[in-house]
């Protein structure tokens, strides 16, 4: 990975920025779902990491909760919390999505479980994450692997959405039927 950049938004007190804190990453979709728009003067002390498109964010606080996301274009140049390590791939040898899927693997989660310290606020540090050994094939092979994982994830997501919709339909139907039954029995 390439070295990330530190930033201090308070040095530009009247400049707005999007702040990605640890709760900004949706653990179900593995994406940045909500950010705060702040002025530099209102920046929390943890708002210190510059992010770029394609960076992989990995939460070092409660790492087994897998708050992991790839930074999309709309957050290019924004700021994230020091509660994340920013994994910026060297594009000539490894792709973002490969790192993303690797960091979501059971192997990494098991390692994080053994490395984290602290009972009520378990965490790992950046150095521990940087020392992880990631085996990776050639760039063309990584792209093939990522394509297969993307397709499988898409199938899973579609199936999950269908289940959620089916449950909503069931609950609505049940409510309508029971409501109709109650009206019929009250009229009798």
Long-range contacts (C-beta under 8 A, 24 or more apart in sequence): 1-87, 1-88, 1-89, 1-90, 1-99, 1-130, 2-88, 2-89, 2-90, 3-88, 4-49, 4-50, 4-55, 4-85, 4-86, 4-88, 5-49, 5-50, 6-48, 6-49, 6-50, 7-48, 7-49, 7-50, 7-79, 8-43, 8-48, 9-38, 9-40, 9-43, 9-47, 9-79, 10-40, 10-41, 10-43, 11-40, 12-40, 13-39, 13-40, 13-41, 14-39, 14-40, 14-41, 15-39, 15-40, 16-40, 17-43, 17-47, 17-78, 17-79, 18-75, 18-78, 18-79, 19-43, 19-44, 19-47, 19-78, 19-79, 19-80, 19-81, 20-51, 20-57, 20-75, 20-78, 20-79, 20-80, 20-81, 20-84, 21-46, 21-47, 21-80, 21-81, 21-83, 22-59, 22-61, 22-62, 22-67, 22-81, 22-83, 22-84, 24-80, 25-57, 25-59, 25-67, 25-68, 25-69, 26-69, 27-65, 27-66, 27-67, 30-66, 30-68, 30-69, 30-100, 30-104, 31-69, 31-70, 31-72, 32-57, 32-69, 32-71, 32-72, 32-75, 35-75, 35-78, 43-79, 44-81, 46-81, 46-82, 46-83, 47-79, 47-80, 47-81, 48-79, 48-81, 48-82, 49-79, 49-80, 49-81, 49-82, 49-84, 49-86, 50-77, 50-78, 50-79, 50-86, 51-75, 51-76, 51-77, 51-78, 51-79, 51-80, 51-86, 52-76, 52-77, 52-88, 54-88, 54-89, 54-91, 54-96, 55-86, 55-87, 55-88, 55-96, 56-86, 56-87, 56-88, 56-89, 56-96, 56-99, 56-100, 56-103, 57-84, 57-85, 57-86, 57-87, 58-84, 58-85, 58-87, 58-103, 58-129, 59-83, 59-84, 60-84, 60-85, 60-123, 60-124, 60-125, 60-126, 60-129, 61-121, 61-122, 61-123, 62-116, 62-121, 62-122, 62-123, 63-109, 63-112, 63-116, 63-122, 63-123, 63-124, 64-109, 64-112, 64-113, 64-116, 64-122, 66-104, 66-109, 68-100, 68-103, 68-104, 69-100, 70-96, 70-97, 70-100, 85-126, 85-129, 85-130, 87-129, 92-139, 93-136, 93-139, 94-134, 94-136, 94-139, 94-142, 95-139, 95-142, 95-143, 95-146, 97-146, 97-149, 97-150, 98-136, 98-142, 98-145, 98-146, 99-134, 101-145, 101-146, 101-149, 102-134, 102-136, 108-132
